[in-house]
Amino acid sequence: MPEIKPNEVYTSGETEKLLKVSNSTLKRLVKHGLVKANKLGGQYRFLGHDLLNMFSPEVDQKATIAYQKIKRTAKEKVKNW
């Protein structure tokens, strides 16, 4: 099974394969607000972060906390340069 990467941007086709749904089902999920999407040039783009959050908010929350901790540490180290 393919892995959903939080910092990746997926096309509709890639998202359909990741979620194992048809094109019409994906459009319905977007229309009802169950899947967040951004429209670029008439085509939908899906953020991996949003897909992960939809399926497992706990995993996404842990990843966000870890990222923020790393970011905070990096800012502190850079501040002293």
C-alpha angles and dihedrals in degrees: 000000000000118000121239109229115208096219096045127103114218132201122226091261093051091046091050089055093046093049093035093229134127125256092255092050091050091051090050091050090051093046092052092046096245092122121039115227138173121213117224119178093339093311129101122240123194126205116224089222091060093047092051091047090052094054104032116011090177093060091044091049091051091050091049092050091049091049092049091050091052091046092050091049092049092050091051093050093046092048090067094054 
